[in-house]
Amino acid sequence: MIEVHPETTRLGWIGTGVMGRSMCAHLLRAGYPLAIYNRSPEKMESLIALGAVGCSSPKQVAIRSDVVFSMVGYPSDVEQTLLGSEGVLAHAKPGNIIVDMTTSSPKLAVQIAQEAVSKHVLALDAPVSGGDIGAREARLSIMVGGDKAAFDALEPIWKLLGKTYLYHGPAGSGQHTKIVNQILIGASMIGLCESMLYAQQSGLDPALVLQSVSMGAAGSWSLTNLTPRILRGDFEPGFYVDHLVKDLGIAIEEAQSLKLDLPGLSLAKKLYEYLQAMDRGSAGTQALILAIAERNGVVWGA
C-alpha cells in the first residue's frame, strides 16, 4: 500500500475545471508533485504557474503518477479517461490508486473497480458536494466507495480537500451517496427559487426576507450560499445546470432500478431541462429562478 506523503507520492489530476482547479491548488500548496491534464489547455495555466506539470493526455498523467484523480463532466468522459486504450488504467502500475471524483454512474464505478482489480490497481469512487465555494475553501463533503485500504491511505489528501470525508462501502457506494445529495439539491432548489419569487411578487424585500428565514427551520447550505447570488443576479456556475441535469438523469435511472417513483426528482429534472431550453445550461444551478419566473410570465429582479 502507498504511504501518501509529499516527498514520496506523485499525484495526477485530470479535469481542472471550476472545482478541480481549486482542489489541485490545495495539493500543490501542500507540496505534492502534481501532473495535470485538461482538454482545454488554457484551464491548466494557473496551476502550471503554481508548479504543476501539464500533460498532453490521461496516459501521460498515469505514467507520471502514483495516485490519479479524475473530475470530468459525464460518465462517457469517465469511461474514456479511465478505461480507454489511452486512459489511466491501461497505463497505471500495480499498487497505484485511481480516484474518480466525477458525479457518475454507480454501475460504471463498479466496472472501473473490477477492471482495476484485474490490473492490481486500487480504485475509489469519491464524488463531492460543496460547489466552487467548498472547493475553494477546502470544505467539501467527500463521499467514498471502493477499496477501504485505499480510502485509509488517502486520508492526508482528503484532509486537504474537504471538511467531511466518509467511507460508505464497496465500489459504487460513493456514487449512490452523491445521488442522495443530488435528489436533495434538485428538490430543495425548487422551493428556494419559488420562495424568493413569491417574496418579490408579494412586495417584500427578498434580501430582508432571506435574513429572516435563513436562520430558522428553513435554513440550508443552498439558501445561505446561493440565494445571495440570486439576489445579485449572479448566475455564474458554482455547479453547471447541464451537469445537474446529467446527475438527475442518473438518479432517475437508479431509482427506477430500485422500483422507486420519486415525483420531486422527476419535477426537478423537468424544470432544469426547461432552463436548458432557455440556453442556460452553462449557468449555475441558482439560475432555476429564471425558469420559474418565465413560466409565471414575470421577470425576476424587476
N, C-alpha and C positions, 0 to 999 in steps of 0.2 A: 504493500500500500504506500502511496505517495505521502510523504510528510510535507505539508504545504508551508513554505517559507519563502520570503522574497529572494533569499540568497541561493535557493536551490530549485525553485519551481518556476518553470516558464509557462506563462498564461497566454491563451489565444482568445480572441473575441471576434465574432462575425455578426455584423449588424450594428452600426454606430449611428442610429437614428436619434429621435427625440429623447428616449430614455437611455439607450445604450451608451451614448456619448458621455453622459454624466457618470454612469456606472464605471466605465473604463477609466475616467479621470480619477475616481477614488482608488482604483487599483494601482495606477501609475504613481499617485502621490504616496501610496504605502510602500513604494519601492519595487513592485513586481515588474519584471521584464514582460512586455506585452506586445504580441503580434496581432495585427488587426486587419480586417477586410470588410469593405462595404462596396456594394455595386455602384454607388455614386462616390467616386474617389474624393470629391471635394468635402464630403462629410467626415473624412478621416484627418483633414489637415490640422485641426486644432489639437487633436490627440498626438499626431506626429510631432507637433511643436512641443508637447509635454514629454516626449521621449518614446512614444510607441513606434514600432516598426510597421510600416504599411506593406501589405502583401497584395498580390495580384489575383489570388484565388483562395477558396477554402482549403484546397490541398496544401498550399504554401503555409497557411496558418497551422494546419495539423502537423506538418513536418517540423515546424519550429516550436511546438508546444507540448507540454505535459498534460495540461488541462485546457480544454477548449469550451468556451461558452458561445452559444448562438442565441440571437434575439432578432428574428427576421419577421416577415409580415404574415404569411399564410402557411397552412400545412404543406402545400405544394413546394414552398420555398424551403421549409424544414427538410422535406424529403430529399430535395436536390442537394441541399447544403450538407446534410449528414450522411445520406445513403447513396448519393450519386457516385459514378465511377471516378469523378474528380472531387469527391466530397471528403469530409473529415474522417469518417470511419474507415474508408478504403486506405487511408494513409496514416492512421493512428498506430501507435506502438502498443504492444501488450503492457497492461498496467496503467495506461493513460485513462483519463476520465473525460467524458463528454457530458455537457450540461446544456440542455435546451431550455431556455428561459422564455421562448415564444409561447403565447397562448395558442395551443394547438389541440389536436385530437388525442384523446386518451388511447385510442386504438393505435395510432401512429407511435405514441410513446412506448407502448408495449412492443411494437415491431422493432423500434430502434434498440430497445433493451435486449431483445432476443438476438438481434444481429451483432450487437456489441459483445454479448457473452461468447458467441462463436469465434470472436477475434480476441478474446481475453482482455476486453476493454470494459470499463465500468461506465454505466450510463445513468443519468438522472434527468427527470423532467421537473423543472423548477420555475414555473411561471410566477409572476409577481403582480402585486397591486400597489397602487400609490401614485401612478402617473408621473408626469415630469417633475412635480414638486417632490414627491417621495424619492425619486431617483437622484435629484439634485442634492437633497438634504440627507441622503443615506437613511431614509426612514421607510423603506419598502417593507411590505409583508411578502415573504418568500415561501411558497407552498411547494413542498418537495415530495416526489415519489421516486422509487427506483432502488438502487443499491445502498443499503444502510451504511455500510462501511465507507462508501464514497461520500455520503452525506456528512458523516462524522469527520472525515478527513478534511473537508472543505469548510469547517467551522470558521477558520480565520478569514475566509473570503466572505462568508455570509455576514459576519460582523461588520465588514467594511461597507456592505451594500444595503443592509436592512436593519430595521428595528426588531422585526419578528421573523424568525425562520424556524419552521416546524416540519418534521418528517411525518408524512401521512400514510406511508405504506408502500407496497410494491409499485412497479412501473405503471404509469397512468394515474396514480393517486394524486399527484400534484396537479395534473390537468383537470381531474374531476373536482378538486377543491376550487380551482380557478373558475370552473363553470358555475359553482355555487356563488362565487363572488360576482360573476357577470350577470347572473339572474337577479341578484340583489341590486346591482348597479342599474340594470336596464329598467326594472320596475320602479325603483326609487327616483330615477331621473324624471319619470313622467310626473310623479307627484310634485317634485321640486319645481319643474317648469310650469305646471298648471297653477301651482300656488302663487308664483310670482306674477303670472299673467293675471290671475284673479285680483291680486293686490293692486296692480296697475289699473285695471278696468274699474275697480270699485272706488278709485280716487285716493287710495292710500299712497304713502311714500314707500316703495318696495325696500329701500335701504333701511328705513326705520323699522319696517316690519321684520326684516331679517334680524335686526338686533334683538327683537322680542322673541322670535320663535327659535332662533338657533341655540339658545341657552336652555330651552325646555325639552320636553319629551320628544319633540320633532327633530332635535339636533342630530346631525350626521356629518361625516367627513365631507361628503359632496356638498351639503348645504353650506358648510363653513368655507370650503376651498373653491368651489365652482360658482356659487351664487354671486360672489363679488365680481367675478369675471363677466357674468351675465349682465350685472348692473352697469358695468363699464362698457358693455358692447364688445367685449374681448372674446372672440370665438376662435382664437388660435389654439392649435391642438396641444393638450397635455396627453390626450389619447384620441386617435382618429376615429371619426364616425365610421369610416369604411372598415376599420378593424373591429369595432364593436359589433357591427352587423355580421361580420365573419364569426365572431365569438358567439353571438346569439344563435346563429345558424347551427354551430356545433352543439350548443346547449339543447336546441330543439331536437336534433338528431339523437343525442344521447338520451334525452327524456323519452323519446318515442321508443327507443330500445328497451327502456325500463317500464314501458307501457304507462307513462305518466302524461296527463293532459295538464299543461301549465298555461292557463289563459293569459296571465300577466306577462309571461315571457313572450308569448306569441304577439301580444299587442305591442310590446316594446320593439320587437323586430320590425313590425309593420310601420310604426311611427318613424323609426330610424331609416327605413327604406324610403319613406316619404321625404325625409330630409336629404337623402342621397339624390332623389329625383329633383330636388331644388339646387343641385350642383354644390352640395355642401359636404360631400364625402371626405374632403380633406380638412374639414373643420374639426374642432374639439367637440366632445360629446355634449357640452353645455349648449351647443347651438340648437339642440332639440326645441328650445323655446321658440325659435323662428318657425319651425314646422307647426307647432301647436297654435301659434299666433295666426299663421296663414290659414290654417284650417278653420279658424274662427272669424276670418275676414278682418282682423285687426293688425296693427303694426306694433311690434314690441319696441318700447322706448319712446313711443310717441307722446 
